[in-house]
Amino acid sequence: MGRFAQLGNDLHSGQRGIDFVARRLVLYAVSAVLIAIAVFGLSYKGLNLGIEFTGGTQYRVPVASATQDDADALRQAVLDSGVEGASNPIVSTAGDDAVQIQVEPLSLEDAAIVTEAIVATANVSADDLSQEDIGASWGRQIAERALVGLAVFIVLVVLFIWAYFREWKMSVAALVALAHDVVITVGVYAFTGFEVTPATVTGVLTILAFSLYDTVVVFDKVRENTAAMRESRKSYRQAANLAVNQTLVRSVNTSLVALLPVGAILYVGAVQLGGSSLQDLALALFVGMAAGTYSSVCIATPLLVDLKNTEDEVKLAEKRAKARQRAAADPYASVPNFADDMPIHNDPGVEPPSSR
């Protein structure tokens, strides 16, 4: 623990550090590969939209002391019914006294067949079942409201960063990092086949806030370090990289503290409960938080440096920093070569010769 604390002190003071900015092309390439995989998953498999978005039929079956075995038995019974709209049912326990079954929209005949299979397996009467039909139009309204919420969040993010930092380039870098996190998270949903529900939308909005918070903390340190580059004798690149290292331990600690309980919730929702709204929320949080920590350190700040490199003040600071590095590497580089027409200087303590 003491070594970790010492590492944090060394990173903050600049005695040790990782040059994230110098390795930005490698980091960009890693992100590009991840995004390409996510886009491929979206185009090849697509998202498994929940019944709230696509519409369908939902059954609630009362079961005493409902367990995962009950859910598995009911799922198999629905599959064995042979109804095409029930070929991929989503079955999960709903508390301790019920099992929830979701299928595609069914006709009256198909609904009767599925109901008969559920009644026979659960050993209940048809009157005990709770059946709810959800129309696709209502699902479209939910999707539209989710998109509106995402758009409002993005607009507020731009306004907040612009008002706080007075720097549009920071807004661009932060938005790129947010888009990076969303695409990777959505791609994971596509590959895993996890159902996308309103809980998933809530999780995505939450990870955007988490990622933004982490990015703002790093950018605040960047602004502090670059406020007076001439006095600090550092280039913008060096000051920004120092800011990343100074906040690195904090970012890692915060992420681990957040990921551990979220990972536990994901395990309970996916394994113990066999699929529930918990896993929909937890997967978005887990993937998004991990991606957000990576993007705030490895994407947002290096991208900000690239955007700032076109400014005259930043170019001048870079030239001064390189000149100081050359002088430090070779202290005799600034000594002029001897020439016959060089002016004669007196030795220390020797009076200059008289001009008469």
Secondary structure, DSSP 8 states (H G I E B T S, - for coil): -HHHHHHHHHHHHTSS---TTTTHHHHHHHHHHHHHHHHHHHHHT--EE-HHHH-EEEEEEE-TT--HHHHHHHHHHHHHT--GGGSS-EEEE-TTSEEEEEES---HHHHHHHHHHHHHHHT--GGG-EEEEE-HHHHHHHHHHHHHHHHHHHHHHHHHHHHHH--HHHHHHHHHHHHHHHHHHHHHHHHH--EE-HHHHHHHHHHHHHHHHHHHHHHHHHHHHTTTHHHHT--HHHHHHHHHHHHHHHHHHHHHHHHHHHHHHHHIIIIISSS-HHHHHHHHHHHHHHHHHHHIIIIIHHHHHHHHTTSHHHHHHHHHHHHHHHHHH-TTTTS----TT------TT-------
